[in-house]
């Protein structure tokens, strides 16, 4: 946790690598919480309620899925067994969280088809990895994460490295020096709204008490129910993101 608060994070060379090395990139990717790109197709997917979205219901399963080799990879994963065991312990301690997307299978049983995980503290969330087994599943998980972080009065969503996929969703690349500045600001108990980089949340970033991700996720569901969207929370999330972007 001290490493994350200082702007560095762990990786490994392969799944069974017993060693861990620490990374401090020269360039850092963040997703400004007031600049999430909700495409029309993603908004439709959210409104249709294709996926059931949960928080912290299957943390280990999400990590397993994120560690699976991806198409075009060499069959190895930077998420080693040692790193995964550490994150699972952080999850038990309340520092690591997951968002899961579920879809009903042919047998009626729900299946884990997408999700993400990361580390949360103060007004920052450091996203680690995401996966998708069905189209738009990881995007839906990210949309819920952004909405929950806004609800939590968060200021910073760290994405580590920029990719074309993340850029299409609104992520930008900044210097590590600027990232550390934003990170330190997000650790202040009451930091001013807005950052100049669009990293502040549109709805009161830095204003009010910061919530942990599970609390903010539950609050979002409560808000959806009060607004009359108990049976279609994805519709509420779509409206929430459109109104606050």
Backbone bond lengths (Angstrom), bond angles and torsions (degrees), N, CA, C in turn:
res aa  C-N    CA-C-N  psi(-1)  N-CA   C-N-CA  omega(-1)  CA-C   N-CA-C  phi
1 X - - - 1.463 - - 1.530 111.03 -
2 X 1.336 116.99 -34.40 1.468 119.52 175.82 1.524 110.23 -63.95
3 X 1.333 116.72 -37.46 1.460 120.19 178.38 1.521 110.72 -62.90
4 X 1.329 117.21 -46.41 1.465 120.39 179.15 1.525 110.88 -62.13
5 X 1.321 116.55 -40.89 1.464 119.49 179.53 1.522 111.54 -66.97
6 X 1.329 117.34 -20.68 1.454 121.28 177.57 1.514 113.50 -95.50
7 X 1.342 117.79 -4.00 1.457 120.26 174.83 1.512 115.55 97.98
8 X 1.336 119.43 15.18 1.460 121.10 177.10 1.523 110.07 -123.13
9 X 1.339 116.32 162.01 1.463 120.38 -176.19 1.526 110.09 -146.97
10 X 1.340 118.36 159.09 1.463 121.47 -174.65 1.525 112.71 -92.54
11 X 1.329 115.51 152.06 1.460 123.01 172.37 1.528 108.07 -147.31
12 X 1.326 115.06 168.09 1.462 121.31 175.51 1.523 108.53 -136.78
13 X 1.317 117.11 165.23 1.459 121.33 -178.17 1.521 113.09 -83.20
14 X 1.322 116.75 -25.02 1.459 119.70 -177.85 1.528 109.09 -158.05
15 X 1.316 115.43 169.24 1.457 121.69 -175.31 1.530 111.99 -60.16
16 X 1.338 117.94 -40.79 1.456 120.46 -176.95 1.527 112.78 -99.12
17 X 1.324 117.21 17.83 1.460 121.81 179.75 1.535 109.83 -69.13
18 X 1.340 118.31 123.07 1.466 119.74 178.87 1.524 113.04 -79.17
19 X 1.343 116.30 -13.33 1.462 120.59 -177.76 1.528 110.89 -97.55
20 X 1.322 115.19 153.41 1.470 122.56 177.09 1.521 108.08 -125.93
21 X 1.326 117.40 134.84 1.465 119.47 173.30 1.520 109.04 -119.12
22 X 1.330 114.82 156.61 1.461 121.16 -173.60 1.520 110.14 -107.61
23 X 1.319 115.50 137.66 1.457 121.94 -171.76 1.529 110.30 -114.65
24 X 1.328 115.08 131.71 1.470 122.02 172.37 1.527 107.22 -131.17
25 X 1.340 117.68 89.85 1.470 120.13 -174.30 1.527 111.75 -66.58
26 X 1.320 115.71 152.88 1.467 119.61 173.65 1.520 110.77 -72.27
27 X 1.323 115.71 -34.16 1.461 121.76 178.10 1.524 108.26 -119.69
28 X 1.315 116.09 140.75 1.467 121.51 -173.77 1.522 109.65 -126.13
29 X 1.313 116.30 141.99 1.464 120.82 176.67 1.528 109.36 -100.10
30 X 1.320 115.36 133.43 1.462 121.25 171.52 1.521 108.08 -130.49
31 X 1.307 115.71 157.12 1.462 120.38 174.22 1.524 107.09 -114.61
32 X 1.344 117.77 101.11 1.466 120.10 179.40 1.528 110.38 -56.23
33 X 1.309 116.50 128.41 1.462 120.38 -172.31 1.517 113.17 -68.62
34 X 1.332 117.90 -17.25 1.461 120.18 176.12 1.524 111.37 -100.46
35 X 1.338 116.64 13.98 1.461 119.58 -177.74 1.526 111.86 -132.19
36 X 1.340 116.94 22.46 1.460 119.91 177.83 1.523 109.16 -65.96
37 X 1.331 116.58 129.26 1.455 120.90 -177.78 1.523 110.04 -90.09
38 X 1.319 115.92 100.96 1.460 121.75 177.83 1.527 107.94 -93.46
39 X 1.330 116.01 99.40 1.459 120.07 -179.60 1.524 110.30 -69.43
40 X 1.322 115.94 163.11 1.464 120.13 179.03 1.523 110.89 -61.60
41 X 1.324 115.95 -39.53 1.467 118.79 -178.34 1.528 110.81 -68.43
42 X 1.342 117.68 -38.61 1.458 119.85 178.09 1.527 110.41 -68.76
43 X 1.332 117.00 -38.92 1.469 119.88 176.52 1.523 110.59 -60.43
44 X 1.337 117.23 -40.49 1.465 120.29 178.15 1.526 111.14 -64.14
45 X 1.330 116.08 -41.02 1.466 119.86 178.82 1.522 110.58 -62.17
46 X 1.330 117.08 -42.50 1.460 120.77 177.58 1.520 111.26 -62.34
47 X 1.325 116.88 -44.75 1.466 120.48 -176.95 1.527 112.28 -67.29
48 X 1.333 116.19 -33.12 1.464 119.44 -179.61 1.526 111.90 -71.44
49 X 1.307 116.96 -18.22 1.456 120.11 179.78 1.517 112.57 66.24
50 X 1.331 116.15 36.59 1.467 120.33 -178.31 1.524 111.64 -60.87
51 X 1.337 116.35 -35.15 1.459 120.52 -177.35 1.525 110.63 -115.13
52 X 1.321 115.60 145.89 1.461 121.98 167.95 1.525 106.90 -91.26
53 X 1.327 116.58 128.19 1.463 121.20 -174.59 1.524 109.48 -112.83
54 X 1.328 115.69 132.72 1.459 121.86 -179.75 1.520 109.99 -131.39
55 X 1.313 115.33 170.51 1.471 121.90 178.04 1.525 109.22 -128.75
56 X 1.314 116.00 127.62 1.466 123.00 174.31 1.529 113.92 63.50
57 X 1.321 118.67 25.09 1.460 120.39 178.47 1.519 112.64 -91.24
58 X 1.333 118.12 -21.68 1.467 120.41 -175.83 1.524 110.07 -148.41
59 X 1.322 116.16 56.26 1.466 119.92 -174.21 1.529 111.54 -59.95
60 X 1.324 117.57 -50.00 1.463 120.49 -177.28 1.519 111.53 -63.19
61 X 1.340 117.02 -38.68 1.462 120.79 179.57 1.520 111.12 -65.67
62 X 1.338 116.87 -37.22 1.459 120.17 176.87 1.533 110.03 -64.74
63 X 1.314 117.02 -42.74 1.464 119.61 178.44 1.523 110.98 -63.65
64 X 1.329 116.68 -40.76 1.474 119.87 177.37 1.521 110.29 -57.68
65 X 1.336 116.18 -45.77 1.462 120.94 -177.59 1.521 111.07 -66.88
66 X 1.334 117.16 -39.99 1.465 120.32 179.15 1.528 111.35 -66.48
67 X 1.326 116.95 -27.26 1.467 120.65 -178.44 1.522 112.82 -84.08
68 X 1.329 117.99 -8.73 1.457 120.12 178.98 1.528 110.05 -66.85
69 X 1.321 117.83 143.22 1.478 120.30 178.46 1.527 111.19 -58.84
70 X 1.313 116.86 138.87 1.464 122.32 178.43 1.519 109.88 -96.58
71 X 1.308 115.33 159.89 1.463 120.08 177.35 1.532 109.80 -59.19
72 X 1.320 116.07 129.47 1.458 120.89 -179.29 1.518 113.49 92.07
73 X 1.356 117.04 -12.28 1.461 119.30 176.87 1.527 109.57 -77.99
74 X 1.334 115.52 170.92 1.462 119.94 -179.63 1.520 112.50 -90.66
75 X 1.326 116.18 15.52 1.460 120.16 179.59 1.508 113.92 89.85
76 X 1.338 117.75 -0.89 1.455 121.58 -179.69 1.527 110.52 -108.34
77 X 1.310 116.11 163.48 1.452 122.70 179.91 1.517 108.83 -132.87
78 X 1.342 116.28 143.65 1.461 120.36 176.39 1.526 110.58 -77.78
79 X 1.341 116.80 -11.41 1.465 121.17 178.58 1.529 107.45 -87.81
80 X 1.307 116.40 90.77 1.455 120.28 -178.39 1.525 110.45 -75.65
81 X 1.320 115.46 165.66 1.465 119.71 177.05 1.526 110.21 -61.07
82 X 1.332 116.51 -36.28 1.463 119.81 179.00 1.525 110.97 -65.73
83 X 1.329 116.64 -44.60 1.467 120.41 178.09 1.525 110.08 -63.03
84 X 1.334 117.09 -44.35 1.460 119.51 -179.50 1.521 111.56 -60.82
85 X 1.336 117.26 -42.21 1.463 120.11 178.66 1.527 110.94 -61.20
86 X 1.335 116.75 -37.42 1.466 120.82 179.19 1.524 111.06 -66.27
87 X 1.361 116.38 -42.50 1.463 119.49 -179.86 1.516 111.56 -69.04
88 X 1.319 116.62 -35.50 1.460 119.05 177.33 1.524 110.73 -64.54
89 X 1.344 116.51 -35.03 1.453 120.09 174.97 1.525 110.73 -68.57
90 X 1.340 117.05 -41.33 1.469 120.28 175.85 1.526 111.11 -61.44
91 X 1.325 116.29 -35.18 1.466 120.39 176.97 1.529 109.98 -63.95
92 X 1.322 117.13 -44.93 1.468 120.40 178.80 1.520 111.37 -62.46
93 X 1.342 115.90 -29.89 1.465 120.64 179.58 1.532 112.76 -84.95
94 X 1.343 116.94 -4.68 1.457 120.71 176.57 1.511 115.50 90.80
95 X 1.341 117.85 14.83 1.464 121.05 -178.37 1.525 113.66 -103.01
96 X 1.315 118.37 -24.84 1.467 122.69 -178.05 1.520 109.11 -112.13
97 X 1.336 116.04 139.65 1.466 120.66 -174.13 1.523 110.81 -137.29
98 X 1.310 114.61 157.63 1.464 120.57 178.31 1.526 110.03 -131.77
99 X 1.320 114.53 151.81 1.468 122.75 169.22 1.526 106.14 -117.42
100 X 1.328 116.54 130.54 1.460 121.22 -177.36 1.524 111.55 -118.10
101 X 1.327 115.87 143.25 1.463 122.46 172.03 1.524 108.10 -114.26
102 X 1.324 115.07 128.73 1.455 121.54 -177.85 1.525 110.09 -119.05
103 X 1.327 115.42 149.01 1.457 121.37 176.76 1.526 107.71 -137.32
104 X 1.312 116.56 138.59 1.458 120.41 179.43 1.526 110.22 -70.83
105 X 1.321 117.17 128.84 1.457 121.80 177.95 1.514 111.94 -82.44
106 X 1.334 115.97 -177.12 1.464 120.86 -179.67 1.521 111.85 -62.87
107 X 1.347 116.59 -27.92 1.458 120.52 179.93 1.516 112.85 -87.59
108 X 1.328 116.03 3.47 1.458 120.27 179.49 1.511 114.16 86.92
109 X 1.331 117.26 -12.52 1.466 120.92 178.35 1.530 109.84 -79.54
110 X 1.323 116.02 140.28 1.460 117.82 -179.52 1.519 110.51 -74.85
111 X 1.311 115.24 144.51 1.456 121.98 -178.75 1.518 109.40 -123.59
112 X 1.325 116.22 141.23 1.463 121.33 178.44 1.524 108.43 -77.10
113 X 1.331 116.83 115.57 1.470 120.54 -174.53 1.529 113.07 -118.03
114 X 1.318 117.92 -4.62 1.455 120.18 179.59 1.509 110.85 -174.58
115 X 1.325 115.55 163.33 1.455 118.46 177.98 1.505 112.60 166.21
116 X 1.312 115.00 -177.34 1.466 122.38 179.84 1.513 108.87 -155.63
117 X 1.331 115.98 166.00 1.464 120.30 175.90 1.520 108.95 -147.95
118 X 1.328 115.25 162.35 1.453 120.20 178.78 1.513 111.48 -176.14
119 X 1.320 114.97 -173.95 1.460 123.65 -176.82 1.529 108.99 -111.29
120 X 1.322 116.74 132.59 1.457 120.86 179.31 1.521 111.80 -120.61
121 X 1.327 116.67 138.90 1.463 121.61 174.40 1.526 107.85 -159.11
122 X 1.330 115.67 144.96 1.466 122.29 -179.64 1.528 109.71 47.42
123 X 1.348 117.83 -120.71 1.466 120.53 -179.02 1.532 111.28 -110.31
124 X 1.320 115.71 29.12 1.463 120.86 -179.22 1.527 110.56 -126.52
125 X 1.333 114.86 148.35 1.459 120.81 171.65 1.519 107.47 -135.08
126 X 1.334 116.52 125.68 1.452 122.50 -179.63 1.521 108.70 -103.51
127 X 1.333 115.45 102.08 1.450 119.82 179.33 1.517 110.25 -70.89
128 X 1.319 117.07 135.90 1.457 122.20 -176.62 1.523 112.23 -103.19
129 X 1.304 117.70 -53.07 1.463 120.07 -176.49 1.525 109.06 -161.66
130 X 1.332 115.27 159.31 1.461 120.96 175.74 1.524 108.76 -141.66
131 X 1.318 115.82 162.62 1.460 119.68 177.99 1.522 109.09 -146.06
132 X 1.312 115.32 161.10 1.461 120.94 179.51 1.523 109.78 -148.20
133 X 1.323 116.47 128.09 1.456 122.20 175.39 1.519 111.50 -108.27
134 X 1.322 115.97 -9.47 1.458 121.99 174.26 1.520 107.71 -135.05
135 X 1.305 115.87 151.76 1.459 120.59 -176.95 1.526 110.85 -56.57
136 X 1.318 114.83 133.42 1.465 124.91 175.73 1.525 114.45 73.38
137 X 1.332 118.70 0.67 1.459 119.34 -177.05 1.531 111.98 -63.50
138 X 1.339 117.65 -45.03 1.460 119.31 179.69 1.524 110.94 -69.84
139 X 1.337 117.17 -32.48 1.464 120.27 177.96 1.529 110.94 -65.75
140 X 1.330 116.47 -39.76 1.461 120.41 177.58 1.530 109.70 -64.04
141 X 1.339 116.61 -42.53 1.464 119.81 177.53 1.520 110.77 -60.07
142 X 1.337 117.31 -41.95 1.458 121.20 179.91 1.526 110.81 -67.49
143 X 1.319 117.94 -38.12 1.469 121.10 177.67 1.529 110.63 -60.86
144 X 1.328 116.69 -44.37 1.465 120.43 177.05 1.527 110.48 -64.31
145 X 1.343 117.38 -38.90 1.459 119.93 178.75 1.521 110.76 -61.86
146 X 1.333 117.33 -47.55 1.465 120.66 -179.81 1.527 110.57 -60.65
147 X 1.330 116.85 -44.77 1.462 120.31 179.11 1.529 110.78 -61.60
148 X 1.328 116.93 -43.10 1.465 120.35 -179.49 1.524 111.20 -66.63
149 X 1.332 117.59 -38.11 1.461 120.01 178.48 1.518 111.20 -67.16
150 X 1.313 117.20 -36.74 1.467 119.09 174.54 1.526 110.01 -63.13
151 X 1.334 115.06 -43.26 1.475 119.68 179.10 1.525 110.99 -64.04
152 X 1.338 116.15 -27.14 1.465 121.21 -178.53 1.523 112.75 -84.14
153 X 1.354 117.41 -0.54 1.469 122.29 -174.79 1.522 111.01 63.51
154 X 1.333 116.53 34.76 1.459 121.00 178.03 1.525 110.02 -76.75
155 X 1.325 115.60 164.96 1.461 121.60 -178.61 1.519 113.27 -123.70
156 X 1.324 117.83 -23.40 1.457 119.82 -169.93 1.521 111.11 -139.68
157 X 1.333 115.65 126.58 1.464 122.59 171.87 1.523 107.49 -117.53
158 X 1.320 116.01 107.44 1.460 123.09 -178.46 1.526 109.59 -86.31
159 X 1.334 116.73 131.02 1.469 122.10 177.94 1.526 111.97 -113.78
160 X 1.304 117.58 4.40 1.469 124.78 177.96 1.532 112.35 67.63
161 X 1.344 118.00 -80.00 1.463 121.71 -176.50 1.529 110.58 -118.08
162 X 1.321 117.54 139.03 1.459 121.32 179.26 1.528 110.07 -73.76
163 X 1.308 116.40 140.93 1.465 123.20 171.80 1.521 107.25 -134.43
164 X 1.321 117.02 163.12 1.463 119.64 178.58 1.526 110.30 -63.11
165 X 1.325 116.43 -34.02 1.470 120.55 178.82 1.520 110.48 -63.76
166 X 1.338 117.31 -48.00 1.458 120.64 179.83 1.528 111.15 -66.81
167 X 1.333 116.71 -38.71 1.467 120.11 178.66 1.518 111.00 -61.02
168 X 1.328 117.26 -36.60 1.468 120.45 179.64 1.525 111.61 -66.94
169 X 1.325 116.64 -19.08 1.465 121.60 179.63 1.523 112.15 -98.67
170 X 1.332 117.03 1.85 1.458 120.74 174.94 1.510 115.35 112.59
171 X 1.331 118.15 -0.29 1.464 120.10 179.86 1.525 110.93 -68.36
172 X 1.319 116.17 148.87 1.461 122.65 178.38 1.525 108.40 -131.61
173 X 1.327 115.14 161.06 1.460 120.62 179.33 1.518 109.85 -108.23
174 X 1.317 116.08 133.38 1.462 121.92 179.26 1.525 108.01 -131.53
175 X 1.320 116.17 169.76 1.462 119.71 177.80 1.523 109.94 -71.86
176 X 1.327 115.89 154.99 1.463 120.37 176.24 1.525 110.50 -61.22
177 X 1.324 116.71 -35.75 1.464 120.24 178.85 1.526 110.84 -61.79
178 X 1.336 116.57 -43.62 1.464 120.12 178.81 1.525 110.10 -67.48
179 X 1.329 115.78 -38.25 1.463 119.71 179.09 1.531 110.63 -60.75
180 X 1.311 116.64 -46.48 1.464 120.20 -179.21 1.525 110.66 -61.65
181 X 1.331 116.84 -36.71 1.455 120.57 177.18 1.534 110.99 -62.78
182 X 1.331 115.91 -46.07 1.460 120.10 177.54 1.524 111.53 -64.51
183 X 1.329 115.65 -38.88 1.456 120.89 179.73 1.518 111.49 -62.75
184 X 1.312 116.49 -44.62 1.462 120.06 178.75 1.523 110.64 -64.29
185 X 1.328 117.16 -39.84 1.466 120.54 178.34 1.519 110.74 -63.00
186 X 1.331 117.23 -37.15 1.465 121.51 -178.55 1.524 111.94 -71.75
187 X 1.334 117.38 -12.17 1.459 120.80 178.76 1.521 112.64 -95.53
188 X 1.332 116.45 -3.64 1.455 118.62 175.43 1.521 109.04 -75.68
189 X 1.333 118.29 142.91 1.471 120.18 -178.79 1.522 112.95 -56.97
190 X 1.343 117.66 -42.04 1.453 120.97 -179.58 1.514 108.49 -135.79
191 X 1.333 117.43 89.88 1.455 120.35 179.57 1.506 110.11 -97.80
192 X 1.334 115.52 154.16 1.459 120.52 -174.79 1.516 110.70 -68.51
193 X 1.334 115.93 147.41 1.461 120.63 178.28 1.514 109.91 -67.81
194 X 1.348 114.03 144.29 1.460 119.28 176.66 1.513 111.60 81.89
195 X 1.327 116.09 150.46 1.451 119.57 -175.58 1.513 113.59 -135.57
196 X 1.332 116.81 -9.22 1.447 118.98 -175.33 1.513 112.32 90.66
197 X 1.365 117.06 -20.74 1.457 121.38 177.71 1.524 110.58 -106.09
198 X 1.320 117.02 8.03 1.453 119.54 -176.13 1.504 112.03 73.41
199 X 1.329 117.66 17.86 1.458 119.85 -177.12 1.515 112.30 -84.81
200 X 1.330 118.89 -11.16 1.442 120.82 178.52 1.511 111.37 -79.81
201 X 1.313 116.51 146.76 1.458 119.90 177.62 1.509 109.84 -71.59
202 X 1.331 117.03 147.38 1.458 120.94 -175.84 1.513 111.50 -67.85
203 X 1.330 117.01 -33.93 1.450 119.62 -178.58 1.522 109.72 -100.35
204 X 1.306 116.37 86.32 1.449 120.89 170.56 1.509 115.28 66.24
205 X 1.292 119.25 44.49 1.461 120.01 175.19 1.514 109.08 -59.96
206 X 1.312 116.38 128.95 1.446 120.02 179.89 1.515 113.49 78.80
207 X 1.317 118.02 0.03 1.454 121.44 179.85 1.515 108.51 -107.09
208 X 1.346 116.52 131.03 1.442 119.67 -179.72 1.517 110.95 86.21
209 X 1.312 114.88 175.32 1.461 121.05 -177.03 1.520 110.81 -74.68
210 X 1.334 116.01 131.77 1.460 120.52 177.53 1.524 109.56 -71.19
211 X 1.327 116.38 137.75 1.456 121.86 179.38 1.521 109.98 -107.41
212 X 1.318 116.74 148.74 1.460 120.54 170.48 1.527 107.65 -70.99
213 X 1.338 116.12 155.20 1.461 120.12 -175.84 1.523 113.27 -54.81
214 X 1.332 120.95 -46.70 1.476 118.86 179.88 1.526 112.98 -60.19
215 X 1.330 116.88 -37.85 1.461 120.31 178.21 1.522 110.86 -65.64
216 X 1.335 116.70 -42.65 1.459 120.86 179.68 1.526 110.93 -66.92
217 X 1.323 116.85 -37.62 1.459 121.17 178.03 1.530 109.97 -62.58
218 X 1.330 116.28 -45.51 1.461 120.34 178.38 1.525 111.01 -64.20
219 X 1.333 116.81 -38.40 1.463 120.76 178.70 1.525 110.90 -64.00
220 X 1.337 117.19 -37.99 1.461 120.98 176.98 1.525 110.89 -61.09
221 X 1.317 116.53 -44.16 1.464 120.19 179.01 1.524 111.03 -64.25
222 X 1.337 116.44 -38.21 1.465 119.95 175.94 1.526 110.64 -64.18
223 X 1.321 116.51 -41.82 1.465 120.72 177.88 1.521 110.90 -61.22
224 X 1.337 116.15 -41.09 1.463 120.36 179.59 1.522 110.68 -63.01
225 X 1.328 116.50 -40.81 1.467 120.04 179.54 1.520 111.33 -65.66
226 X 1.331 116.15 -43.64 1.475 119.92 179.06 1.526 110.59 -62.52
227 X 1.326 116.85 -34.85 1.469 121.35 -179.46 1.526 112.68 -81.34
228 X 1.316 117.08 -0.44 1.457 120.06 177.82 1.517 114.51 89.97
229 X 1.341 116.59 18.82 1.461 120.37 -178.42 1.528 111.48 -114.55
230 X 1.319 117.29 31.35 1.461 120.10 -177.42 1.515 112.04 -58.38
231 X 1.333 116.91 -36.68 1.466 120.47 -177.43 1.524 112.48 -87.66
232 X 1.334 117.22 -10.24 1.466 120.34 -179.31 1.533 109.88 -141.29
233 X 1.335 117.37 65.69 1.477 119.76 -177.71 1.523 112.72 -61.78
234 X 1.338 117.89 -27.04 1.462 119.86 178.33 1.513 111.88 -62.64
235 X 1.328 116.58 -34.83 1.459 121.28 176.63 1.526 110.05 -63.36
236 X 1.330 115.63 -40.61 1.467 120.30 177.62 1.525 110.78 -64.17
237 X 1.343 117.14 -42.52 1.465 121.16 179.98 1.521 110.29 -61.87
238 X 1.344 116.92 -42.88 1.463 120.31 178.99 1.522 110.46 -59.92
239 X 1.323 117.49 -47.40 1.469 121.01 179.58 1.528 110.42 -63.52
240 X 1.322 116.91 -42.46 1.460 121.50 -179.85 1.523 111.15 -59.22
241 X 1.330 116.86 -44.38 1.452 120.47 -178.19 1.523 111.69 -70.19
242 X 1.313 117.14 -37.71 1.468 121.04 179.29 1.537 109.99 -65.96
243 X 1.322 116.58 -42.83 1.451 120.67 -175.72 1.519 112.50 -71.96
244 X 1.339 117.75 -23.92 1.465 119.80 -173.84 1.509 112.94 -110.58
245 X 1.343 118.37 10.67 1.457 121.04 178.58 1.519 110.03 -98.49
